[in-house]
Amino acid sequence: MAKIGRPGLSREQKIELWERLKGGQCPTDIARVLARTKGAIHPVLALNGGIAPVARRRGSHTRTPNRRKLLT
């Protein structure tokens, strides 16, 4: 079955989007480079208020994989 609507941006495209925005390019130019419309990248920018999200990482209080093996 065919997908309806626009697919989202890939992880690599989102990284490039935020790097270019931080470098001072306008959203229209970024959309042109990514071969998308401005309307396709606007929701990504609006979701975080135009500020690049922080890279996710595990908290310092979580168990390590080795510790989890010991508990099972």
N, C-alpha and C positions, 0 to 999 in steps of 0.2 A: 504494500500500500504506500502510496506517495505521501511524503510529508507536506502538510499544509502550512503555509506561512514561511517566514524567514528563519533559517537556522541561526543560532547564536554564534558568537565569535569563539574561535578556538582559544585554548590557553595561550598559545604563542602569539596570537593576534591581540589578545588582551594585554599581554606584557608589552608588545610593541606599541599599542595604543597609549598605555600609561607613560612609557618612556618618551614618546613623541610629545604628549601633552605636557610633560614635565620640561621638555626641551623648548617649549614655547610655540609649538605649531597649533594652528587653529583646528577645531574639530572637522571642518570641511576638508582641509588638506589631508588630515589623517584618514578620513573616510575614503578619499580618492586613492591614497596609497594602499589601503587595505582592500580596495575594490568593493567597497560597500557604500550604501547611501548614508547620509548624515543621520537619518532617522533610525538606522540600524545600530549606530554606535551611541546615540544619545541615551538609551536606557542604561547602558553600562556606566556611562558617566554620571547619570542622575542617581543611580542606586547608591553611590557613595558620596554624593554631593560634589563631584569633581575632584575628590581627593583619592589617590591610589590606596587600595586596601593594604594592610600590613600582611606580609607573608605568614601563613599559618605554621605553627610549630607546637610540639607537645609541651605541656607545662612541666615545670621542674619537679612537681610532686607526684607525677605518674610513675607507674612501675615500668622497669626496663623489661625487654623480652626475656632475658635470662631469669629475672625475678618471677615473672609470670609462669615460666616453666616449672620452677620450684614449687609453686602453689598448686599446680594441677596434679 
